[in-house]
Amino acid sequence: MSLTRHFKETIQARIKRDPAFREALPKEGVECLLSGDVETGKAVLRDYINATLGFETLGSLTDKSPKSLMRMFGPNGNPQARNLFEIIRCLQAHEGLRLTVRPVRQPTVS
């Protein structure tokens, strides 16, 4: 199911007015990817890219075609790990963030 234009505009407006929300989106996108929810992770990162630097600027930073980047984050996109990590690096640099991964042990079921 595709998102409505109104929903996308609402997300973009919130990103522009709420720094905590803006900072949380790339983190949420990467967490979704790491947990195996690739579709949600790509959608969150796509919304973040659209509302912040845009695919044109990201294309310049990564030396990749903006259309190719849009396809990578589309519903049928399947970005290579190398491309995905390069993009995440650029997003972190753009936002001034450093995302980290730390292990958390799952509770055992008795």
ROLUM-706358 format. One record per residue (C-alpha): x negated, y, z. Coordinates in steps of 0.1 Angstrom, whole numbers, plus 5000, padded with zeros to 4 digits. Example, Ala and Ser with C-alpha at 12.3 -4.5 7.8 and 13.67 -1.06 7.14 Angstrom:
BEGIN
(atom (4877,4955,5078))
(atom (4863,4989,5071))
END
This chain:
BEGIN
(atom (5000,5000,5000))
(atom (4986,5034,4991))
(atom (4986,5064,5014))
(atom (5009,5093,5006))
(atom (4995,5126,4997))
(atom (5011,5141,5028))
(atom (4992,5117,5051))
(atom (4959,5123,5033))
(atom (4964,5161,5037))
(atom (4972,5156,5074))
(atom (4940,5137,5079))
(atom (4919,5163,5060))
(atom (4935,5191,5080))
(atom (4928,5174,5113))
(atom (4892,5167,5103))
(atom (4887,5204,5096))
(atom (4902,5216,5130))
(atom (4892,5188,5154))
(atom (4854,5182,5157))
(atom (4858,5151,5180))
(atom (4881,5135,5154))
(atom (4857,5144,5126))
(atom (4828,5128,5145))
(atom (4849,5097,5154))
(atom (4858,5088,5118))
(atom (4824,5076,5105))
(atom (4820,5056,5137))
(atom (4854,5040,5133))
(atom (4847,5032,5097))
(atom (4815,5015,5105))
(atom (4830,4996,5134))
(atom (4857,4983,5111))
(atom (4831,4972,5086))
(atom (4811,4954,5113))
(atom (4842,4937,5127))
(atom (4851,4923,5092))
(atom (4879,4947,5084))
(atom (4863,4959,5052))
(atom (4894,4974,5036))
(atom (4902,4996,5066))
(atom (4865,5006,5070))
(atom (4863,5017,5034))
(atom (4895,5036,5036))
(atom (4884,5055,5068))
(atom (4850,5063,5052))
(atom (4868,5074,5020))
(atom (4891,5098,5039))
(atom (4861,5112,5058))
(atom (4841,5117,5026))
(atom (4870,5134,5008))
(atom (4876,5157,5038))
(atom (4840,5167,5044))
(atom (4812,5166,5018))
(atom (4832,5151,4989))
(atom (4821,5125,4963))
(atom (4804,5151,4941))
(atom (4780,5161,4969))
(atom (4775,5125,4980))
(atom (4767,5116,4945))
(atom (4740,5142,4944))
(atom (4726,5130,4977))
(atom (4725,5093,4967))
(atom (4717,5098,4930))
(atom (4749,5079,4921))
(atom (4778,5088,4900))
(atom (4807,5103,4920))
(atom (4831,5080,4900))
(atom (4811,5050,4909))
(atom (4811,5060,4946))
(atom (4849,5065,4944))
(atom (4853,5030,4930))
(atom (4831,5015,4957))
(atom (4854,5029,4984))
(atom (4886,5021,4965))
(atom (4909,4992,4973))
(atom (4891,4969,4948))
(atom (4856,4982,4955))
(atom (4829,4960,4967))
(atom (4798,4981,4975))
(atom (4765,4964,4977))
(atom (4749,4965,5012))
(atom (4721,4987,4999))
(atom (4745,5013,4986))
(atom (4767,5011,5017))
(atom (4738,5017,5041))
(atom (4724,5045,5020))
(atom (4758,5062,5020))
(atom (4762,5057,5058))
(atom (4727,5072,5062))
(atom (4738,5103,5042))
(atom (4770,5106,5062))
(atom (4751,5105,5094))
(atom (4726,5132,5082))
(atom (4755,5154,5070))
(atom (4773,5152,5103))
(atom (4742,5153,5124))
(atom (4751,5119,5140))
(atom (4731,5088,5147))
(atom (4753,5058,5149))
(atom (4739,5029,5169))
(atom (4749,4993,5174))
(atom (4748,4976,5207))
(atom (4758,4941,5216))
(atom (4788,4935,5237))
(atom (4795,4899,5249))
(atom (4830,4887,5243))
(atom (4847,4874,5274))
(atom (4849,4836,5275))
(atom (4882,4819,5276))
(atom (4885,4792,5302))
END
